[in-house]
């Protein structure tokens, strides 16, 4: 048996969670969570960890001072693809205006996930 100790990031409580795996790597038991989101987080984190990636992209033709726009992955991506996602974002630029939710880059790093703007730039 193997155990994994995690801190849940699904809500501000930060519950300490212990996941027990059997010899073949299957989840036997999840303990320590305070809500259903904690259990779901722990199961996903042990079997298929994912993350939202945030960054910035250069804006061309923006008003003075607004040279970068914040952006993020529209949904979470596999943790092992984070560096590929960042490489995909590096070096790209968009032209003003930019609106919240605009797709800046489609299917980043072959993940099927788009990069979207999180700020308005005129």
C-alpha positions in Angstrom: 0.0 0.0 0.0 1.1 3.5 -0.8 -0.2 6.8 0.7 -0.2 10.3 -0.8 -0.7 13.3 1.5 -2.2 16.3 -0.2 -3.5 19.8 0.7 -6.9 20.4 -1.0 -7.0 23.5 -3.2 -10.7 23.3 -4.1 -11.7 25.9 -1.5 -10.1 28.1 1.1 -10.2 25.5 3.9 -7.1 23.7 2.6 -8.0 20.3 4.1 -5.1 17.8 4.6 -6.2 14.8 2.6 -4.6 11.3 2.6 -5.1 9.0 -0.4 -4.4 5.3 0.1 -3.5 3.3 -3.0 -3.4 -0.5 -3.4 -0.5 -2.4 -4.9 -1.7 -1.8 -8.4 -2.0 2.0 -8.0 -5.8 2.0 -7.6 -7.4 4.3 -5.0 -8.5 2.3 -1.9 -9.5 5.1 0.4 -9.6 9.0 0.6 -9.6 10.6 4.1 -9.5 14.1 5.6 -11.7 16.1 3.2 -14.5 18.3 4.5 -16.7 18.4 1.4 -17.3 16.4 -1.8 -15.1 18.8 -3.8 -12.1 17.7 -1.6 -12.7 14.0 -2.4 -13.0 14.7 -6.1 -9.9 16.9 -6.1 -7.8 14.2 -4.3 -9.0 11.4 -6.7 -8.2 13.6 -9.7 -4.8 14.8 -8.3 -3.6 11.3 -7.8 -4.8 9.8 -11.1 -4.7 12.7 -13.6 -3.4 16.0 -12.2 -4.4 19.2 -14.1 -3.9 22.9 -13.8 -5.1 26.2 -15.1 -2.2 28.1 -16.7 -2.0 31.9 -16.5 0.3 34.2 -18.4 0.5 37.5 -20.4 0.7 38.3 -24.1 2.0 41.4 -25.8 -0.7 43.7 -27.3 0.1 45.7 -30.5 -1.7 49.0 -31.1 -2.9 49.4 -27.5 -3.3 52.7 -25.7 -0.2 53.9 -23.9 0.6 51.8 -20.9 -1.5 48.8 -22.0 1.3 46.7 -23.6 0.4 43.3 -22.1 -2.9 41.5 -21.6 -3.4 38.8 -19.0 -4.6 35.4 -20.3 -5.3 31.9 -19.1 -6.2 28.5 -20.3 -10.0 28.2 -20.8 -10.0 24.9 -18.9 -7.4 23.0 -17.0 -4.6 21.1 -18.9 -2.6 18.0 -17.9 0.1 19.0 -15.4 2.7 17.4 -17.7 1.8 19.8 -20.5 2.3 23.1 -18.6 5.7 23.9 -20.0 4.5 23.1 -23.6 1.6 25.5 -23.0 4.0 28.2 -21.8 6.2 27.6 -24.9 3.1 28.0 -27.1 2.2 31.3 -25.5 5.7 32.8 -25.6 6.4 35.0 -28.6 2.7 35.5 -29.7 1.0 38.9 -29.8 -2.5 40.2 -30.4 -3.8 43.4 -31.8 -5.9 45.8 -29.8 -8.8 45.9 -28.9 -8.9 42.8 -26.8 -12.0 41.8 -24.8 -12.4 39.4 -21.9 -12.9 35.9 -23.2 -11.4 36.6 -26.7 -9.5 33.5 -27.9 -5.9 34.4 -28.1 -4.5 31.0 -29.2 -6.5 27.9 -30.1 -5.6 24.4 -29.1 -2.4 25.4 -27.3 0.3 22.7 -27.4 -2.2 20.2 -28.9 -4.2 20.1 -25.7 -7.5 21.0 -27.3 -7.7 24.0 -24.8 -7.7 27.6 -25.9 -5.9 30.5 -24.4 -8.4 33.4 -23.6 -7.9 37.0 -22.5 -8.8 37.9 -19.0 -8.6 41.7 -19.4 -10.0 44.4 -21.6 -7.5 46.4 -23.7 -8.5 49.3 -25.9 
